Amino acid sequence: MIKIDQLKEYVEFLKTTDIEELEIETVDGEKFHLKRSDVVAVQDTVSSQSQNGNNGTMDIEAEKNKNFVVKSPMVGKFLIATSKDHPPFVVKGAKVKQGQKLAIIETMKMFKDVVSQVSGTVKKILVEDEKFVEYGQDLIIIEVENSK
């Protein structure tokens, strides 16, 4: 059985490298699958809560629930459309659904779709078309629609 200290070491390792995913199998046959995006999301949540303390936590949580920031899944060139001749995947004010393609990140002729993890309205596109982005860089802000 894997100890929590060992798991923490793997998480720290994942945060300090460019590795996107890590699969671990112990001698006992236990398997663990860690994704960099999950590790970063947990880290961001914990650090923002510790920085802000209890004061204003309700406002921060309300703002987080209202707006969702789509982050770059990898380093590369941000493409808002498949080509200059085609319309963009999304524009400011567009309604999007969970799972909808928002953009593409291209690196060395490898393409990774940027998809929405929430349904809502595109509030702002933070990166210009064909600009280079870093892993985890904020790309698009989506105002989350109420699930009433």
DADA-V408810 format. One record per backbone hydrogen bond with DSSP energy under -1.0 kcal/mol. CO is the residue of the C=O (numbers start at 1). NH is the residue of the N-H. If there is no record, write none. Layout:
# DADA-V408810
co=CO nh=NH
co=CO nh=NH
This chain:
# DADA-V408810
co=3 nh=7
co=4 nh=8
co=5 nh=9
co=6 nh=10
co=7 nh=11
co=8 nh=12
co=9 nh=13
co=10 nh=14
co=11 nh=15
co=12 nh=16
co=20 nh=36
co=22 nh=34
co=24 nh=32
co=26 nh=29
co=30 nh=26
co=32 nh=24
co=34 nh=22
co=35 nh=39
co=36 nh=40
co=37 nh=41
co=38 nh=42
co=39 nh=43
co=40 nh=44
co=41 nh=45
co=42 nh=46
co=43 nh=47
co=44 nh=48
co=45 nh=49
co=46 nh=50
co=47 nh=51
co=48 nh=52
co=49 nh=53
co=54 nh=57
co=56 nh=60
co=57 nh=61
co=58 nh=62
co=59 nh=63
co=60 nh=64
co=61 nh=65
co=62 nh=66
co=63 nh=67
co=66 nh=144
co=68 nh=142
co=70 nh=139
co=70 nh=140
co=72 nh=136
co=76 nh=133
co=77 nh=106
co=78 nh=130
co=79 nh=104
co=80 nh=89
co=83 nh=86
co=91 nh=94
co=94 nh=122
co=96 nh=120
co=97 nh=100
co=100 nh=116
co=103 nh=114
co=104 nh=79
co=105 nh=112
co=106 nh=77
co=107 nh=110
co=110 nh=107
co=112 nh=105
co=114 nh=102
co=114 nh=103
co=116 nh=99
co=119 nh=145
co=120 nh=96
co=121 nh=143
co=122 nh=93
co=124 nh=141
co=128 nh=131
co=131 nh=78
co=133 nh=76
co=134 nh=137
co=137 nh=72
co=139 nh=126
co=140 nh=70
co=141 nh=123
co=141 nh=124
co=142 nh=68
co=143 nh=121
